């Protein structure tokens, strides 16, 4: 059961890049000699059993349970998410390095890394998925203490007081076909309308994360109050076609503009009252689209086809629809600073929330800055890969707390660590300044940021 394939992030914090620094700084038994893991070892035998913790997602939490058993030749584990009604998700690898425990769940693209305490009944670490890290403490339980009741799903209703239509439309580039859901209110037409634009990382039309479906909730709320809503799967996600991995923020902006043009063409829509609600990177995208042609990206082709546009009457594949601009935008958790500074900000905020010292945070972000600078400077992918590898190898070699075997183990993880830094998206995002577009927006703007947000800290971003 691929529960978390659509896990979304507010922004890719690249917190995993800090681990090479932070793990060595937080000694506490994490830098022991690497050992082959066999169930007979007394120091790790306490792993056998049931481990439960709560993954905090904003004001909510999601219970996670790992079942670890001794197969006679090694450890075997499964993962449960009781609040989602999911059980028995295979753990593809159980890896031990001293007291550092790694549980990899490849089927959902997630992993847990934690440090085992001295009594052997508590793991402190992080759950990582789609570039995002969530602090997670697992406590060993006796079987009767494992809770299995299910929380109510957010979309159990079978009937709604509005119409629901599955739609498809051409995206912002040839070969991109976007699939989504259009909800239309009951009552007197025409209706004001909005397009929902998600944040970074591949995600579906509900912006689903660990069982939570914020875009479904927002669409339901607004449609019940007389506002039509279009939400769609990102390119290459769900039922949408296209290549997500090679796309940048500007490509996603072209898709959002295409969604806006499609919505304008639907019957019953008030073309003079149509906006974009963007979340996180989606808020930047809303600003880019609202800024108009001066934004400097490839605008959506009018209707995405050669025929005459139903919305504005333009014809020709390269025509720009006059209705491809929103009449208002709503920015949820919108960054106000350049991507480079935002990622540094994120890492510091998450580090402090995790109990790291300022010295540890500075050390980690010094490494991040070095890596980000290389990404911006180096245009050739082969050279970029080599320079990033050399930088991390140097960092590992200089770590006096790691044994030779541990250093080799760390180096073996470098290709996986640098992979996100090789994407076209990160090169663009590091240099992207939202203010370049916000300054050009002339339509009404509502900006809302959460006071406890660690991904987009509210004060510096709203002030910007």
C-alpha positions as CSV (number, residue, x, y, z in Angstrom):
1,X,0.0,0.0,0.0
2,X,1.7,3.1,-1.2
3,X,0.4,5.5,1.4
4,X,2.9,8.3,1.2
5,X,3.7,8.5,-2.5
6,X,2.1,12.0,-2.5
7,X,3.7,13.3,0.6
8,X,4.3,17.0,0.1
9,X,6.5,19.5,1.7
10,X,6.2,23.2,2.2
11,X,9.7,23.5,0.9
12,X,12.6,21.0,0.4
13,X,14.8,22.0,3.4
14,X,17.6,19.6,2.5
15,X,17.9,18.9,6.2
16,X,19.5,15.6,5.3
17,X,22.5,17.6,4.1
18,X,23.0,18.7,7.7
19,X,23.2,15.2,9.0
20,X,26.9,14.7,8.1
21,X,27.6,17.6,10.4
22,X,24.9,17.2,13.1
23,X,25.3,13.5,13.7
24,X,29.0,13.9,14.4
25,X,28.3,17.0,16.6
26,X,25.8,15.1,18.7
27,X,28.1,12.3,19.9
28,X,26.0,10.5,22.5
29,X,27.0,7.0,21.1
30,X,26.3,7.7,17.5
31,X,29.9,7.3,16.4
32,X,30.6,3.8,17.6
33,X,32.5,1.3,15.5
34,X,30.3,0.0,12.6
35,X,29.3,-3.6,13.3
36,X,27.7,-6.3,11.3
37,X,24.1,-6.6,12.6
38,X,23.3,-10.0,14.0
39,X,20.4,-10.6,16.4
40,X,22.7,-12.2,19.0
41,X,24.5,-8.9,19.8
42,X,23.5,-7.8,23.3
43,X,23.8,-4.1,22.6
44,X,21.2,-4.1,19.9
45,X,19.1,-7.0,20.9
46,X,16.7,-4.5,22.6
47,X,15.5,-3.6,19.0
48,X,13.3,-6.6,18.9
49,X,9.8,-5.5,19.8
50,X,7.2,-2.9,19.1
51,X,8.2,0.8,18.8
52,X,5.6,3.6,18.7
53,X,5.9,7.4,18.3
54,X,3.9,10.4,17.2
55,X,4.8,12.3,14.1
56,X,3.7,15.9,14.6
57,X,2.2,17.7,11.6
58,X,1.4,21.2,12.6
59,X,-1.2,21.0,15.4
60,X,-2.0,17.4,14.5
61,X,-0.1,14.2,15.1
62,X,0.1,10.8,13.4
63,X,1.1,7.6,15.2
64,X,3.8,5.5,13.7
65,X,4.6,1.9,14.8
66,X,7.5,-0.2,13.8
67,X,7.4,-4.0,14.5
68,X,10.9,-5.4,14.7
69,X,11.5,-9.2,14.9
70,X,14.5,-11.6,14.9
71,X,14.5,-13.8,11.8
72,X,17.5,-15.8,13.0
73,X,19.7,-14.3,10.3
74,X,18.9,-10.7,10.8
75,X,16.2,-8.2,11.6
76,X,12.9,-8.1,9.9
77,X,10.5,-5.1,10.3
78,X,7.1,-3.7,9.3
79,X,5.6,-0.3,9.8
80,X,2.0,0.6,10.8
81,X,0.2,3.9,10.5
82,X,-2.8,3.2,12.7
83,X,-4.4,6.6,12.2
84,X,-4.5,5.9,8.5
85,X,-5.6,2.3,8.8
86,X,-2.4,1.1,7.2
87,X,-0.5,-1.9,8.7
88,X,2.2,-4.2,7.7
89,X,4.1,-1.8,5.3
90,X,7.4,-3.7,4.7
91,X,10.6,-2.1,6.0
92,X,13.1,-2.8,3.2
93,X,16.2,-2.4,5.4
94,X,17.2,-2.4,9.0
95,X,20.7,-1.0,9.4
96,X,22.7,-0.6,12.6
97,X,25.8,1.5,13.1
98,X,26.8,1.4,16.8
99,X,23.7,2.9,18.4
100,X,22.4,4.6,15.2
101,X,19.4,2.7,13.8
102,X,18.1,3.2,10.3
103,X,14.8,1.8,9.1
104,X,14.2,2.2,5.4
105,X,10.7,2.0,3.9
106,X,11.5,2.1,0.2
107,X,7.9,1.4,-0.9
108,X,6.8,4.8,0.3
109,X,10.1,6.6,-0.1
110,X,10.7,7.1,3.6
111,X,13.2,6.3,6.2
112,X,13.7,6.6,10.0
113,X,17.1,7.3,11.6
114,X,17.4,7.4,15.3
115,X,19.8,7.0,18.2
116,X,19.2,4.2,20.7
117,X,19.4,5.3,24.3
118,X,21.5,3.4,26.9
119,X,18.6,1.4,28.4
120,X,17.6,0.4,24.9
121,X,13.9,1.4,25.1
122,X,13.9,4.8,23.3
123,X,15.0,6.0,19.8
124,X,15.4,9.7,19.1
125,X,15.7,10.8,15.5
126,X,13.9,11.9,12.3
127,X,11.5,10.5,9.8
128,X,12.5,11.6,6.3
129,X,10.4,11.6,3.2
130,X,10.5,13.5,0.0
131,X,13.3,15.8,1.2
132,X,11.5,16.7,4.4
133,X,12.5,15.7,8.0
134,X,10.1,15.3,10.9
135,X,11.4,14.8,14.5
136,X,10.2,11.4,15.7
137,X,10.8,9.7,19.1
138,X,10.0,6.0,19.2
139,X,9.4,4.3,22.5
140,X,9.5,0.6,23.0
141,X,6.1,-0.8,23.9
142,X,4.7,-4.0,25.2
143,X,2.2,-5.5,22.7
144,X,-0.9,-4.6,24.7
145,X,0.1,-0.9,24.6
146,X,0.0,-0.7,20.8
147,X,-3.1,1.2,19.8
148,X,-4.9,0.2,16.6
149,X,-8.0,2.3,16.5
150,X,-8.4,4.4,13.3
151,X,-9.1,8.1,13.0
152,X,-11.8,9.2,10.7
153,X,-10.7,9.9,7.2
154,X,-11.1,13.5,5.9
155,X,-13.1,12.5,2.8
156,X,-15.5,9.8,4.0
157,X,-18.6,11.7,2.8
158,X,-20.3,10.1,-0.2
159,X,-22.5,13.0,-1.1
160,X,-21.8,16.8,-1.3
161,X,-24.0,19.8,-1.7
162,X,-22.2,20.8,-4.9
163,X,-21.2,19.2,-8.2
164,X,-17.9,17.4,-8.6
165,X,-16.3,17.1,-12.1
166,X,-13.2,15.2,-13.0
167,X,-11.4,17.3,-15.7
168,X,-8.3,17.2,-17.9
169,X,-6.6,20.1,-19.6
170,X,-3.3,20.9,-21.4
171,X,-0.5,22.1,-19.1
172,X,2.1,24.8,-19.6
173,X,4.2,22.8,-22.1
174,X,3.7,20.4,-25.0
175,X,3.1,16.8,-23.7
176,X,1.8,17.9,-20.3
177,X,-1.8,17.0,-19.7
178,X,-3.1,17.9,-16.2
179,X,-5.9,16.0,-14.4
180,X,-7.9,17.6,-11.6
181,X,-11.2,18.1,-9.9
182,X,-13.5,21.0,-10.4
183,X,-16.1,21.6,-7.7
184,X,-19.0,23.9,-8.6
185,X,-21.5,25.4,-6.1
186,X,-25.2,25.2,-6.3
187,X,-27.1,28.4,-6.9
188,X,-27.1,31.3,-9.2
189,X,-24.3,31.5,-11.7
190,X,-21.8,32.9,-12.4
191,X,-19.6,32.0,-9.5
192,X,-16.3,33.4,-8.3
193,X,-13.6,30.8,-8.6
194,X,-10.0,29.9,-7.5
195,X,-7.2,27.6,-8.6
196,X,-5.3,25.8,-5.9
197,X,-1.6,25.6,-6.5
198,X,0.5,23.3,-4.3
199,X,3.9,23.7,-2.8
200,X,7.2,22.0,-3.7
201,X,7.7,18.3,-4.3
202,X,5.4,16.0,-6.3
203,X,1.9,15.9,-4.9
204,X,-1.6,15.2,-5.9
205,X,-4.6,17.5,-6.2
206,X,-5.4,17.2,-2.5
207,X,-1.9,18.2,-1.5
208,X,-2.0,15.0,0.6
209,X,0.6,14.6,3.3
210,X,0.5,11.6,5.7
211,X,-3.2,11.1,5.4
212,X,-4.1,14.8,5.6
213,X,-5.7,16.5,2.6
214,X,-5.6,20.2,3.0
215,X,-6.6,21.1,-0.6
216,X,-9.6,18.8,-0.3
217,X,-10.6,20.5,2.9
218,X,-10.1,24.0,1.4
219,X,-12.0,23.1,-1.8
220,X,-14.9,21.7,0.2
221,X,-15.1,24.7,2.5
222,X,-15.0,27.3,-0.3
223,X,-17.4,25.4,-2.7
224,X,-20.0,25.1,0.1
225,X,-19.8,28.9,0.4
226,X,-20.3,29.7,-3.3
227,X,-16.8,29.6,-4.7
228,X,-15.9,27.2,-7.6
229,X,-12.5,25.5,-7.0
230,X,-10.1,23.8,-9.4
231,X,-7.4,21.6,-8.0
232,X,-5.1,19.4,-10.0
233,X,-2.3,16.8,-9.8
234,X,1.1,18.1,-10.4
235,X,2.7,17.2,-13.8
236,X,3.9,13.6,-13.6
237,X,1.8,12.9,-10.5
238,X,-1.4,10.9,-10.2
239,X,-3.3,11.1,-13.4
240,X,-1.3,14.0,-14.9
241,X,1.3,13.5,-17.6
242,X,4.7,15.2,-17.9
243,X,8.1,14.9,-16.2
244,X,8.1,16.3,-12.7
245,X,11.8,15.7,-12.1
246,X,13.1,18.0,-14.8
247,X,10.6,20.8,-14.1
248,X,11.4,24.1,-12.3
249,X,9.3,26.7,-10.5
250,X,8.7,28.5,-13.8
251,X,7.4,25.3,-15.4
252,X,4.9,24.9,-12.6
253,X,3.9,28.5,-13.0
254,X,3.1,27.8,-16.7
255,X,1.0,24.9,-15.5
256,X,-0.8,27.1,-13.0
257,X,-1.5,29.7,-15.7
258,X,-2.9,26.9,-17.9
259,X,-5.2,25.9,-15.1
260,X,-6.4,29.5,-14.8
261,X,-7.1,29.7,-18.5
262,X,-9.0,26.4,-18.4
263,X,-11.1,27.5,-15.4
264,X,-12.0,30.8,-17.2
265,X,-13.4,28.7,-20.1
266,X,-15.8,26.7,-18.0
267,X,-19.5,27.6,-18.0
268,X,-20.8,29.3,-14.9
269,X,-17.5,31.0,-13.9
270,X,-17.3,34.7,-13.3
271,X,-14.2,35.6,-15.4
272,X,-13.9,39.0,-13.6
273,X,-13.6,37.3,-10.2
274,X,-11.1,34.5,-10.5
275,X,-8.0,34.0,-8.4
276,X,-5.2,31.7,-7.3
277,X,-4.6,30.3,-3.8
278,X,-1.0,29.2,-3.6
279,X,0.6,27.3,-0.7
280,X,4.4,27.8,0.0
281,X,6.1,27.5,-3.4
282,X,2.6,27.6,-4.9
283,X,2.4,31.1,-3.4
284,X,5.5,32.1,-5.2
285,X,3.9,30.6,-8.4
286,X,0.7,32.7,-7.8
287,X,2.9,35.8,-7.6
288,X,4.7,34.9,-10.8
289,X,1.4,34.3,-12.7
290,X,-0.1,37.5,-11.3
291,X,3.0,39.5,-12.3
292,X,2.2,39.0,-15.9
293,X,4.4,38.6,-19.0
294,X,7.2,40.6,-17.4
295,X,7.8,37.7,-15.1
296,X,10.2,36.3,-17.7
297,X,8.8,32.7,-18.0
298,X,7.2,30.9,-20.9
299,X,3.5,31.9,-20.6
300,X,0.8,29.3,-21.2
301,X,-0.2,29.0,-24.8
302,X,-3.8,30.2,-25.2
303,X,-5.9,27.2,-24.5
304,X,-2.9,25.0,-25.2
305,X,-4.0,24.3,-28.8
306,X,-4.1,25.9,-32.2
307,X,-7.9,26.6,-32.2
308,X,-9.5,29.8,-31.1
309,X,-9.5,30.4,-27.4
310,X,-12.9,30.1,-25.9
311,X,-12.0,32.6,-23.2
312,X,-10.6,35.5,-25.1
313,X,-11.0,34.7,-28.8
314,X,-7.2,34.6,-29.5
315,X,-6.0,32.1,-32.0
316,X,-2.6,30.5,-32.7
317,X,-0.6,28.2,-30.6
318,X,1.6,30.9,-29.3
319,X,-1.1,33.4,-28.4
320,X,-1.3,34.6,-24.8
321,X,-4.8,34.5,-23.3
322,X,-5.9,37.9,-21.9
323,X,-7.6,36.0,-19.1
324,X,-4.4,34.2,-18.0
325,X,-4.0,36.6,-15.1
326,X,-5.8,36.3,-11.8
327,X,-7.9,39.1,-10.4
328,X,-6.6,38.4,-6.9
329,X,-4.2,36.0,-5.2
330,X,-4.0,34.4,-1.7
331,X,-0.6,33.5,-0.5
332,X,-0.4,30.8,2.2
333,X,3.0,30.4,3.9
334,X,4.6,32.5,1.1
335,X,8.4,33.0,1.2
336,X,9.5,36.6,0.9
337,X,13.2,36.0,0.7
338,X,15.5,34.4,-1.9
339,X,15.5,30.6,-2.0
340,X,19.1,30.4,-0.8
341,X,18.3,32.4,2.3
342,X,15.1,30.5,2.9
343,X,16.8,27.1,3.0
344,X,19.4,28.4,5.5
345,X,16.6,29.8,7.6
346,X,14.7,26.6,7.5
347,X,17.7,24.5,8.6
348,X,18.4,26.9,11.5
349,X,14.7,26.9,12.7
350,X,14.4,23.1,12.5
351,X,17.8,22.7,14.2
352,X,16.7,24.9,17.2
353,X,13.4,23.1,17.5
354,X,15.4,19.8,17.6
355,X,17.5,21.0,20.5
356,X,20.7,21.7,18.6
357,X,23.2,24.3,19.8
358,X,23.8,27.5,17.8
359,X,27.4,26.2,17.2
360,X,26.0,23.0,15.7
361,X,23.5,24.9,13.5
362,X,26.2,27.3,12.3
363,X,28.5,24.4,11.4
364,X,25.7,22.6,9.5
365,X,24.7,25.7,7.6
366,X,28.3,26.5,6.7
367,X,28.3,23.2,4.9
368,X,25.0,23.9,3.3
369,X,26.2,27.3,2.0
370,X,29.2,25.7,0.5
371,X,27.1,23.1,-1.3
372,X,24.5,25.7,-2.5
373,X,27.3,28.0,-3.8
374,X,28.6,25.1,-5.9
375,X,25.2,24.4,-7.3
376,X,24.8,28.1,-8.4
377,X,28.4,28.3,-9.8
378,X,28.7,25.0,-11.7
379,X,26.7,24.6,-14.9
380,X,28.1,21.3,-16.1
381,X,26.3,18.4,-14.4
382,X,29.3,16.1,-14.4
383,X,31.5,18.7,-12.8
384,X,28.7,19.7,-10.4
385,X,28.4,16.1,-9.2
386,X,32.2,15.8,-8.7
387,X,32.5,19.1,-6.8
388,X,29.7,18.2,-4.5
389,X,31.1,14.8,-3.9
390,X,34.6,16.3,-3.2
391,X,33.1,18.8,-0.7
392,X,31.3,16.1,1.3
393,X,34.2,13.7,1.2
394,X,36.4,16.5,2.6
395,X,33.9,17.2,5.3
396,X,33.8,13.5,6.3
397,X,37.6,13.1,6.2
398,X,38.0,16.1,8.5
399,X,35.6,14.6,11.1
400,X,37.9,13.4,13.9
401,X,35.0,11.6,15.6
402,X,34.5,9.1,12.9
403,X,36.4,5.9,12.6
404,X,37.8,4.9,9.2
405,X,35.0,2.3,8.7
406,X,32.4,4.9,9.6
407,X,33.9,7.4,7.2
408,X,33.6,4.9,4.4
409,X,30.0,4.2,5.4
410,X,29.3,7.9,5.3
411,X,30.9,8.3,1.9
412,X,28.8,5.5,0.5
413,X,25.7,7.7,1.2
414,X,27.0,10.7,-0.6
415,X,25.5,9.9,-4.0
416,X,22.0,9.7,-2.4
417,X,22.7,12.9,-0.4
418,X,23.7,15.0,-3.4
419,X,21.0,13.7,-5.8
420,X,18.5,16.5,-4.9
421,X,21.2,19.1,-5.6
422,X,21.6,17.9,-9.2
423,X,18.0,18.7,-10.1
424,X,17.1,21.7,-12.4
425,X,14.6,22.8,-9.7
426,X,17.1,23.5,-7.0
427,X,19.4,25.5,-9.2
428,X,16.4,27.8,-10.1
429,X,15.0,27.9,-6.6
430,X,18.2,28.9,-4.9
431,X,18.4,32.0,-7.0
432,X,14.6,32.8,-7.1
433,X,13.6,35.9,-5.2
434,X,9.8,36.2,-4.7
435,X,10.1,40.0,-4.4
436,X,11.1,40.2,-8.1
437,X,7.5,39.2,-8.9
438,X,5.5,40.5,-5.9
439,X,6.7,44.1,-6.7
440,X,4.9,43.7,-10.1
441,X,1.6,42.4,-8.7
442,X,-1.2,45.0,-9.0
443,X,-4.2,42.8,-8.0
444,X,-5.4,42.4,-4.4
445,X,-3.2,40.1,-2.3
446,X,-4.0,38.3,1.0
447,X,-0.8,36.9,2.6
448,X,-1.2,34.5,5.6
449,X,1.7,32.8,7.4
450,X,1.7,30.5,10.4
451,X,3.3,31.7,13.6
452,X,4.8,28.3,14.3
453,X,6.0,27.5,10.8
454,X,9.6,26.2,10.7
455,X,9.7,25.9,6.9
456,X,8.7,29.5,6.1
457,X,9.5,31.5,9.3
458,X,6.7,34.1,9.4
459,X,8.6,37.2,10.7
460,X,11.4,37.6,8.1
461,X,9.3,36.4,5.2
462,X,6.3,38.7,5.9
463,X,8.6,41.6,6.6
464,X,10.3,41.0,3.3
